[in-house]
């Protein structure tokens, strides 16, 4: 059994608990990135952030399959992490 299949099983057992945790974690990270992006007047980062995070949130709200929800969550977290790192490198060195 691979890594994503194990996570799918755990996600399905406690779907609404994991969804609420993931939404909160994702929103907190996205809020930091959005704030820093707007502060630096980088609207491309804000747009990219909104697309990935709203896509993941819509999968949670639509109650998509566990695999789709997990993949969307991971894409949004990776995107947010990359963007906050880029903001740090580009504007604060």
N, CA, C and O atoms as a printed pandas DataFrame, in Angstrom:
     atom_number atom_name residue_name chain_id  residue_number  x_coord  y_coord  z_coord
0              1         N          UNK        A               1    0.854   -1.175    0.000
1              2        CA          UNK        A               1    0.000    0.000    0.000
2              3         C          UNK        A               1    0.899    1.238    0.000
3              4         O          UNK        A               1    1.787    1.375    0.842
4              5         N          UNK        A               2    0.657    2.123   -0.947
5              6        CA          UNK        A               2    1.521    3.291   -1.037
6              7         C          UNK        A               2    1.072    4.406   -0.087
7              8         O          UNK        A               2    0.038    4.312    0.575
8              9         N          UNK        A               3    1.864    5.435   -0.047
9             10        CA          UNK        A               3    1.686    6.533    0.905
10            11         C          UNK        A               3    0.347    7.246    0.736
11            12         O          UNK        A               3   -0.339    7.507    1.724
12            13         N          UNK        A               4   -0.031    7.562   -0.488
13            14        CA          UNK        A               4   -1.280    8.294   -0.708
14            15         C          UNK        A               4   -2.492    7.415   -0.395
15            16         O          UNK        A               4   -3.516    7.919    0.069
16            17         N          UNK        A               5   -2.387    6.127   -0.640
17            18        CA          UNK        A               5   -3.501    5.226   -0.329
18            19         C          UNK        A               5   -3.723    5.135    1.180
19            20         O          UNK        A               5   -4.867    5.070    1.631
20            21         N          UNK        A               6   -2.646    5.129    1.961
21            22        CA          UNK        A               6   -2.786    5.132    3.417
22            23         C          UNK        A               6   -3.460    6.405    3.889
23            24         O          UNK        A               6   -4.322    6.374    4.768
24            25         N          UNK        A               7   -3.068    7.517    3.306
25            26        CA          UNK        A               7   -3.672    8.794    3.693
26            27         C          UNK        A               7   -5.130    8.877    3.267
27            28         O          UNK        A               7   -5.948    9.472    3.968
28            29         N          UNK        A               8   -5.459    8.293    2.138
29            30        CA          UNK        A               8   -6.861    8.259    1.701
30            31         C          UNK        A               8   -7.725    7.516    2.717
31            32         O          UNK        A               8   -8.821    7.961    3.058
32            33         N          UNK        A               9   -7.225    6.392    3.190
33            34        CA          UNK        A               9   -7.976    5.614    4.167
34            35         C          UNK        A               9   -8.200    6.379    5.457
35            36         O          UNK        A               9   -9.307    6.382    5.996
36            37         N          UNK        A              10   -7.166    7.023    5.949
37            38        CA          UNK        A              10   -7.289    7.821    7.170
38            39         C          UNK        A              10   -8.219    9.013    6.951
39            40         O          UNK        A              10   -9.011    9.359    7.827
40            41         N          UNK        A              11   -8.119    9.631    5.786
41            42        CA          UNK        A              11   -8.971   10.780    5.466
42            43         C          UNK        A              11  -10.439   10.364    5.444
43            44         O          UNK        A              11  -11.296   11.077    5.965
44            45         N          UNK        A              12  -10.724    9.226    4.848
45            46        CA          UNK        A              12  -12.118    8.759    4.763
46            47         C          UNK        A              12  -12.685    8.368    6.126
47            48         O          UNK        A              12  -13.880    8.544    6.362
48            49         N          UNK        A              13  -11.856    7.845    7.022
49            50        CA          UNK        A              13  -12.347    7.468    8.354
50            51         C          UNK        A              13  -12.780    8.691    9.162
51            52         O          UNK        A              13  -13.770    8.643    9.891
52            53         N          UNK        A              14  -12.036    9.777    9.025
53            54        CA          UNK        A              14  -12.329   11.002    9.773
54            55         C          UNK        A              14  -12.430   12.187    8.823
55            56         O          UNK        A              14  -11.751   13.198    9.006
56            57         N          UNK        A              15  -13.262   12.063    7.828
57            58        CA          UNK        A              15  -13.320   13.019    6.726
58            59         C          UNK        A              15  -13.525   14.458    7.185
59            60         O          UNK        A              15  -12.754   15.338    6.801
60            61         N          UNK        A              16  -14.529   14.711    7.984
61            62        CA          UNK        A              16  -14.852   16.088    8.341
62            63         C          UNK        A              16  -13.855   16.677    9.329
63            64         O          UNK        A              16  -13.625   17.886    9.327
64            65         N          UNK        A              17  -13.273   15.857   10.154
65            66        CA          UNK        A              17  -12.218   16.331   11.045
66            67         C          UNK        A              17  -10.976   16.749   10.274
67            68         O          UNK        A              17  -10.408   17.815   10.515
68            69         N          UNK        A              18  -10.560   15.891    9.339
69            70        CA          UNK        A              18   -9.391   16.218    8.532
70            71         C          UNK        A              18   -9.665   17.400    7.617
71            72         O          UNK        A              18   -8.792   18.241    7.405
72            73         N          UNK        A              19  -10.875   17.467    7.076
73            74        CA          UNK        A              19  -11.196   18.598    6.197
74            75         C          UNK        A              19  -11.103   19.915    6.957
75            76         O          UNK        A              19  -10.553   20.889    6.443
76            77         N          UNK        A              20  -11.636   19.952    8.175
77            78        CA          UNK        A              20  -11.581   21.199    8.932
78            79         C          UNK        A              20  -10.143   21.558    9.287
79            80         O          UNK        A              20   -9.770   22.730    9.218
80            81         N          UNK        A              21   -9.335   20.584    9.663
81            82        CA          UNK        A              21   -7.927   20.845    9.951
82            83         C          UNK        A              21   -7.207   21.363    8.710
83            84         O          UNK        A              21   -6.460   22.338    8.789
84            85         N          UNK        A              22   -7.425   20.722    7.574
85            86        CA          UNK        A              22   -6.741   21.124    6.344
86            87         C          UNK        A              22   -7.176   22.514    5.885
87            88         O          UNK        A              22   -6.351   23.296    5.414
88            89         N          UNK        A              23   -8.449   22.822    6.019
89            90        CA          UNK        A              23   -8.932   24.145    5.619
90            91         C          UNK        A              23   -8.305   25.223    6.492
91            92         O          UNK        A              23   -7.880   26.260    5.982
92            93         N          UNK        A              24   -8.241   24.992    7.801
93            94        CA          UNK        A              24   -7.642   25.978    8.699
94            95         C          UNK        A              24   -6.157   26.156    8.397
95            96         O          UNK        A              24   -5.675   27.284    8.293
96            97         N          UNK        A              25   -5.432   25.051    8.256
97            98        CA          UNK        A              25   -3.996   25.130    7.977
98            99         C          UNK        A              25   -3.727   25.827    6.653
99           100         O          UNK        A              25   -2.836   26.671    6.558
100          101         N          UNK        A              26   -4.489   25.477    5.644
101          102        CA          UNK        A              26   -4.321   26.058    4.327
102          103         C          UNK        A              26   -4.652   27.542    4.339
103          104         O          UNK        A              26   -3.944   28.338    3.722
104          105         N          UNK        A              27   -5.710   27.923    5.028
105          106        CA          UNK        A              27   -6.117   29.329    5.073
106          107         C          UNK        A              27   -5.111   30.180    5.834
107          108         O          UNK        A              27   -4.847   31.316    5.440
108          109         N          UNK        A              28   -4.549   29.659    6.907
109          110        CA          UNK        A              28   -3.540   30.415    7.661
110          111         C          UNK        A              28   -2.299   30.667    6.810
111          112         O          UNK        A              28   -1.795   31.789    6.753
112          113         N          UNK        A              29   -1.817   29.629    6.156
113          114        CA          UNK        A              29   -0.639   29.779    5.307
114          115         C          UNK        A              29   -0.926   30.707    4.131
115          116         O          UNK        A              29   -0.094   31.547    3.789
116          117         N          UNK        A              30   -2.086   30.563    3.514
117          118        CA          UNK        A              30   -2.446   31.421    2.383
118          119         C          UNK        A              30   -2.615   32.877    2.813
119          120         O          UNK        A              30   -2.295   33.787    2.050
120          121         N          UNK        A              31   -3.114   33.103    4.023
121          122        CA          UNK        A              31   -3.262   34.466    4.512
122          123         C          UNK        A              31   -1.924   35.167    4.663
123          124         O          UNK        A              31   -1.799   36.346    4.329
124          125         N          UNK        A              32   -0.931   34.457    5.159
125          126        CA          UNK        A              32    0.405   35.027    5.296
126          127         C          UNK        A              32    0.980   35.368    3.927
127          128         O          UNK        A              32    1.531   36.449    3.725
128          129         N          UNK        A              33    0.844   34.434    2.994
129          130        CA          UNK        A              33    1.381   34.660    1.652
130          131         C          UNK        A              33    0.643   35.806    0.959
131          132         O          UNK        A              33    1.269   36.634    0.297
132          133         N          UNK        A              34   -0.670   35.859    1.105
133          134        CA          UNK        A              34   -1.435   36.940    0.483
134          135         C          UNK        A              34   -1.031   38.294    1.059
135          136         O          UNK        A              34   -0.871   39.262    0.315
136          137         N          UNK        A              35   -0.867   38.367    2.370
137          138        CA          UNK        A              35   -0.458   39.614    3.013
138          139         C          UNK        A              35    0.898   40.076    2.492
139          140         O          UNK        A              35    1.061   41.238    2.118
140          141         N          UNK        A              36    1.861   39.173    2.470
141          142        CA          UNK        A              36    3.196   39.544    2.003
142          143         C          UNK        A              36    3.197   39.916    0.526
143          144         O          UNK        A              36    3.911   40.831    0.117
144          145         N          UNK        A              37    2.395   39.209   -0.281
145          146        CA          UNK        A              37    2.324   39.514   -1.707
146          147         C          UNK        A              37    1.707   40.885   -1.955
147          148         O          UNK        A              37    2.193   41.652   -2.786
148          149         N          UNK        A              38    0.644   41.184   -1.235
149          150        CA          UNK        A              38    0.000   42.490   -1.399
150          151         C          UNK        A              38    0.912   43.594   -0.879
151          152         O          UNK        A              38    0.966   44.678   -1.459
152          153         N          UNK        A              39    1.620   43.331    0.198
153          154        CA          UNK        A              39    2.560   44.298    0.753
154          155         C          UNK        A              39    3.635   44.657   -0.265
155          156         O          UNK        A              39    4.059   45.810   -0.349
156          157         N          UNK        A              40    4.072   43.671   -1.034
157          158        CA          UNK        A              40    5.093   43.898   -2.061
158          159         C          UNK        A              40    4.480   44.255   -3.418
159          160         O          UNK        A              40    5.198   44.405   -4.406
160          161         N          UNK        A              41    3.166   44.390   -3.462
161          162        CA          UNK        A              41    2.436   44.769   -4.677
162          163         C          UNK        A              41    2.679   43.774   -5.815
163          164         O          UNK        A              41    2.824   44.167   -6.973
164          165         N          UNK        A              42    2.722   42.484   -5.473
165          166        CA          UNK        A              42    2.932   41.430   -6.457
166          167         C          UNK        A              42    1.596   40.716   -6.684
167          168         O          UNK        A              42    1.272   39.753   -5.988
168          169         N          UNK        A              43    0.847   41.185   -7.640
169          170        CA          UNK        A              43   -0.494   40.666   -7.868
170          171         C          UNK        A              43   -0.481   39.334   -8.614
171          172         O          UNK        A              43   -1.467   38.598   -8.586
172          173         N          UNK        A              44    0.629   39.021   -9.280
173          174        CA          UNK        A              44    0.743   37.705   -9.913
174          175         C          UNK        A              44    0.749   36.608   -8.849
175          176         O          UNK        A              44    0.086   35.583   -9.008
176          177         N          UNK        A              45    1.494   36.821   -7.769
177          178        CA          UNK        A              45    1.526   35.844   -6.679
178          179         C          UNK        A              45    0.156   35.711   -6.021
179          180         O          UNK        A              45   -0.265   34.610   -5.666
180          181         N          UNK        A              46   -0.534   36.834   -5.860
181          182        CA          UNK        A              46   -1.871   36.792   -5.260
182          183         C          UNK        A              46   -2.821   35.983   -6.136
183          184         O          UNK        A              46   -3.613   35.188   -5.630
184          185         N          UNK        A              47   -2.743   36.184   -7.442
185          186        CA          UNK        A              47   -3.594   35.447   -8.374
186          187         C          UNK        A              47   -3.291   33.955   -8.344
187          188         O          UNK        A              47   -4.207   33.134   -8.284
188          189         N          UNK        A              48   -2.021   33.606   -8.386
189          190        CA          UNK        A              48   -1.617   32.192   -8.337
190          191         C          UNK        A              48   -2.054   31.549   -7.031
191          192         O          UNK        A              48   -2.519   30.409   -7.015
192          193         N          UNK        A              49   -1.903   32.280   -5.946
193          194        CA          UNK        A              49   -2.321   31.790   -4.639
194          195         C          UNK        A              49   -3.833   31.572   -4.592
195          196         O          UNK        A              49   -4.300   30.549   -4.092
196          197         N          UNK        A              50   -4.580   32.517   -5.104
197          198        CA          UNK        A              50   -6.044   32.402   -5.089
198          199         C          UNK        A              50   -6.518   31.215   -5.928
199          200         O          UNK        A              50   -7.435   30.501   -5.522
200          201         N          UNK        A              51   -5.918   31.003   -7.067
201          202        CA          UNK        A              51   -6.327   29.895   -7.939
202          203         C          UNK        A              51   -6.093   28.551   -7.252
203          204         O          UNK        A              51   -6.982   27.700   -7.238
204          205         N          UNK        A              52   -4.916   28.358   -6.690
205          206        CA          UNK        A              52   -4.615   27.054   -6.086
206          207         C          UNK        A              52   -5.408   26.827   -4.804
207          208         O          UNK        A              52   -5.909   25.725   -4.578
208          209         N          UNK        A              53   -5.527   27.840   -3.971
209          210        CA          UNK        A              53   -6.235   27.656   -2.704
210          211         C          UNK        A              53   -7.741   27.552   -2.898
211          212         O          UNK        A              53   -8.386   26.736   -2.239
212          213         N          UNK        A              54   -8.305   28.338   -3.765
213          214        CA          UNK        A              54   -9.744   28.228   -4.014
214          215         C          UNK        A              54  -10.080   26.906   -4.687
215          216         O          UNK        A              54  -11.151   26.345   -4.456
216          217         N          UNK        A              55   -9.171   26.404   -5.520
217          218        CA          UNK        A              55   -9.389   25.093   -6.124
218          219         C          UNK        A              55   -9.437   23.992   -5.079
219          220         O          UNK        A              55  -10.308   23.123   -5.125
220          221         N          UNK        A              56   -8.504   24.028   -4.137
221          222        CA          UNK        A              56   -8.492   23.017   -3.080
222          223         C          UNK        A              56   -9.713   23.164   -2.173
223          224         O          UNK        A              56  -10.329   22.167   -1.796
224          225         N          UNK        A              57  -10.060   24.385   -1.827
225          226        CA          UNK        A              57  -11.236   24.602   -0.977
226          227         C          UNK        A              57  -12.515   24.141   -1.666
227          228         O          UNK        A              57  -13.409   23.596   -1.019
228          229         N          UNK        A              58  -12.605   24.355   -2.959
229          230        CA          UNK        A              58  -13.809   23.915   -3.666
230          231         C          UNK        A              58  -13.910   22.391   -3.698
231          232         O          UNK        A              58  -15.014   21.845   -3.703
232          233         N          UNK        A              59  -12.776   21.703   -3.721
233          234        CA          UNK        A              59  -12.805   20.241   -3.670
234          235         C          UNK        A              59  -13.313   19.760   -2.310
235          236         O          UNK        A              59  -14.055   18.781   -2.235
236          237         N          UNK        A              60  -12.917   20.442   -1.242
237          238        CA          UNK        A              60  -13.428   20.090    0.087
238          239         C          UNK        A              60  -14.932   20.325    0.164
239          240         O          UNK        A              60  -15.679   19.471    0.640
240          241         N          UNK        A              61  -15.365   21.483   -0.307
241          242        CA          UNK        A              61  -16.780   21.823   -0.212
242          243         C          UNK        A              61  -17.650   20.947   -1.102
243          244         O          UNK        A              61  -18.792   20.643   -0.757
244          245         N          UNK        A              62  -17.111   20.542   -2.245
245          246        CA          UNK        A              62  -17.861   19.675   -3.148
246          247         C          UNK        A              62  -17.817   18.220   -2.698
247          248         O          UNK        A              62  -18.465   17.361   -3.294
248          249         N          UNK        A              63  -17.059   17.949   -1.653
249          250        CA          UNK        A              63  -16.869   16.610   -1.121
250          251         C          UNK        A              63  -16.417   15.634   -2.206
251          252         O          UNK        A              63  -17.017   14.582   -2.430
252          253         N          UNK        A              64  -15.340   16.030   -2.862
253          254        CA          UNK        A              64  -14.730   15.182   -3.882
254          255         C          UNK        A              64  -14.128   13.950   -3.210
255          256         O          UNK        A              64  -14.155   13.819   -1.987
256          257         N          UNK        A              65  -13.594   13.069   -4.012
257          258        CA          UNK        A              65  -12.994   11.856   -3.445
258          259         C          UNK        A              65  -11.795   12.232   -2.575
259          260         O          UNK        A              65  -11.232   13.319   -2.707
260          261         N          UNK        A              66  -11.421   11.333   -1.703
261          262        CA          UNK        A              66  -10.332   11.598   -0.767
262          263         C          UNK        A              66   -9.028   11.905   -1.496
263          264         O          UNK        A              66   -8.280   12.794   -1.092
264          265         N          UNK        A              67   -8.762   11.175   -2.560
265          266        CA          UNK        A              67   -7.516   11.377   -3.303
266          267         C          UNK        A              67   -7.467   12.776   -3.914
267          268         O          UNK        A              67   -6.435   13.444   -3.854
268          269         N          UNK        A              68   -8.566   13.216   -4.494
269          270        CA          UNK        A              68   -8.624   14.552   -5.101
270          271         C          UNK        A              68   -8.465   15.624   -4.030
271          272         O          UNK        A              68   -7.746   16.601   -4.241
272          273         N          UNK        A              69   -9.118   15.460   -2.892
273          274        CA          UNK        A              69   -8.994   16.434   -1.791
274          275         C          UNK        A              69   -7.556   16.521   -1.300
275          276         O          UNK        A              69   -7.040   17.619   -1.090
276          277         N          UNK        A              70   -6.910   15.388   -1.117
277          278        CA          UNK        A              70   -5.528   15.376   -0.634
278          279         C          UNK        A              70   -4.569   15.996   -1.643
279          280         O          UNK        A              70   -3.688   16.772   -1.272
280          281         N          UNK        A              71   -4.737   15.659   -2.901
281          282        CA          UNK        A              71   -3.867   16.221   -3.926
282          283         C          UNK        A              71   -4.051   17.733   -4.012
283          284         O          UNK        A              71   -3.071   18.472   -4.106
284          285         N          UNK        A              72   -5.288   18.192   -3.981
285          286        CA          UNK        A              72   -5.541   19.637   -3.994
286          287         C          UNK        A              72   -4.932   20.342   -2.800
287          288         O          UNK        A              72   -4.361   21.425   -2.935
288          289         N          UNK        A              73   -5.050   19.731   -1.629
289          290        CA          UNK        A              73   -4.462   20.307   -0.420
290          291         C          UNK        A              73   -2.946   20.393   -0.551
291          292         O          UNK        A              73   -2.357   21.428   -0.239
292          293         N          UNK        A              74   -2.312   19.326   -1.006
293          294        CA          UNK        A              74   -0.858   19.333   -1.129
294          295         C          UNK        A              74   -0.387   20.341   -2.166
295          296         O          UNK        A              74    0.626   21.011   -1.966
296          297         N          UNK        A              75   -1.111   20.451   -3.266
297          298        CA          UNK        A              75   -0.736   21.443   -4.282
298          299         C          UNK        A              75   -0.815   22.850   -3.705
299          300         O          UNK        A              75    0.076   23.667   -3.936
300          301         N          UNK        A              76   -1.874   23.137   -2.958
301          302        CA          UNK        A              76   -2.013   24.480   -2.402
302          303         C          UNK        A              76   -0.955   24.773   -1.339
303          304         O          UNK        A              76   -0.443   25.891   -1.273
304          305         N          UNK        A              77   -0.623   23.789   -0.513
305          306        CA          UNK        A              77    0.403   24.008    0.515
306          307         C          UNK        A              77    1.781   24.183   -0.125
307          308         O          UNK        A              77    2.551   25.048    0.292
308          309         N          UNK        A              78    2.092   23.378   -1.122
309          310        CA          UNK        A              78    3.387   23.514   -1.801
310          311         C          UNK        A              78    3.466   24.865   -2.506
311          312         O          UNK        A              78    4.496   25.535   -2.435
312          313         N          UNK        A              79    2.395   25.274   -3.185
313          314        CA          UNK        A              79    2.381   26.569   -3.860
314          315         C          UNK        A              79    2.573   27.702   -2.867
315          316         O          UNK        A              79    3.360   28.615   -3.115
316          317         N          UNK        A              80    1.866   27.656   -1.752
317          318        CA          UNK        A              80    2.007   28.705   -0.741
318          319         C          UNK        A              80    3.415   28.745   -0.168
319          320         O          UNK        A              80    3.971   29.824    0.042
320          321         N          UNK        A              81    3.990   27.588    0.082
321          322        CA          UNK        A              81    5.342   27.524    0.637
322          323         C          UNK        A              81    6.367   28.066   -0.357
323          324         O          UNK        A              81    7.275   28.805    0.023
324          325         N          UNK        A              82    6.221   27.703   -1.615
325          326        CA          UNK        A              82    7.132   28.214   -2.646
326          327         C          UNK        A              82    6.981   29.727   -2.779
327          328         O          UNK        A              82    7.978   30.440   -2.889
328          329         N          UNK        A              83    5.748   30.219   -2.770
329          330        CA          UNK        A              83    5.542   31.656   -2.923
330          331         C          UNK        A              83    6.097   32.441   -1.743
331          332         O          UNK        A              83    6.708   33.491   -1.943
332          333         N          UNK        A              84    5.902   31.963   -0.526
333          334        CA          UNK        A              84    6.448   32.691    0.625
334          335         C          UNK        A              84    7.983   32.652    0.603
335          336         O          UNK        A              84    8.632   33.604    1.034
336          337         N          UNK        A              85    8.553   31.571    0.109
337          338        CA          UNK        A              85   10.007   31.506   -0.025
338          339         C          UNK        A              85   10.502   32.469   -1.093
339          340         O          UNK        A              85   11.513   33.146   -0.906
340          341         N          UNK        A              86    9.788   32.530   -2.216
341          342        CA          UNK        A              86   10.161   33.465   -3.278
342          343         C          UNK        A              86   10.042   34.910   -2.825
343          344         O          UNK        A              86   10.891   35.735   -3.162
344          345         N          UNK        A              87    9.011   35.224   -2.073
345          346        CA          UNK        A              87    8.858   36.589   -1.566
346          347         C          UNK        A              87   10.033   36.938   -0.661
347          348         O          UNK        A              87   10.580   38.038   -0.732
348          349         N          UNK        A              88   10.411   35.995    0.185
349          350        CA          UNK        A              88   11.564   36.224    1.051
350          351         C          UNK        A              88   12.856   36.421    0.268
351          352         O          UNK        A              88   13.665   37.287    0.598
352          353         N          UNK        A              89   13.043   35.618   -0.765
353          354        CA          UNK        A              89   14.257   35.738   -1.574
354          355         C          UNK        A              89   14.263   36.993   -2.442
355          356         O          UNK        A              89   15.282   37.676   -2.538
356          357         N          UNK        A              90   13.153   37.295   -3.059
357          358        CA          UNK        A              90   13.093   38.401   -4.000
358          359         C          UNK        A              90   13.096   39.776   -3.329
359          360         O          UNK        A              90   13.710   40.715   -3.836
360          361         N          UNK        A              91   12.419   39.891   -2.207
361          362        CA          UNK        A              91   12.191   41.224   -1.658
362          363         C          UNK        A              91   12.925   41.511   -0.357
363          364         O          UNK        A              91   13.048   42.674    0.027
364          365         N          UNK        A              92   13.407   40.507    0.317
365          366        CA          UNK        A              92   13.951   40.750    1.638
366          367         C          UNK        A              92   15.383   40.292    1.814
367          368         O          UNK        A              92   15.800   39.990    2.932
368          369         N          UNK        A              93   16.150   40.234    0.725
369          370        CA          UNK        A              93   17.574   39.890    0.850
370          371         C          UNK        A              93   18.433   41.123    0.794
371          372         O          UNK        A              93   19.657   41.027    0.883
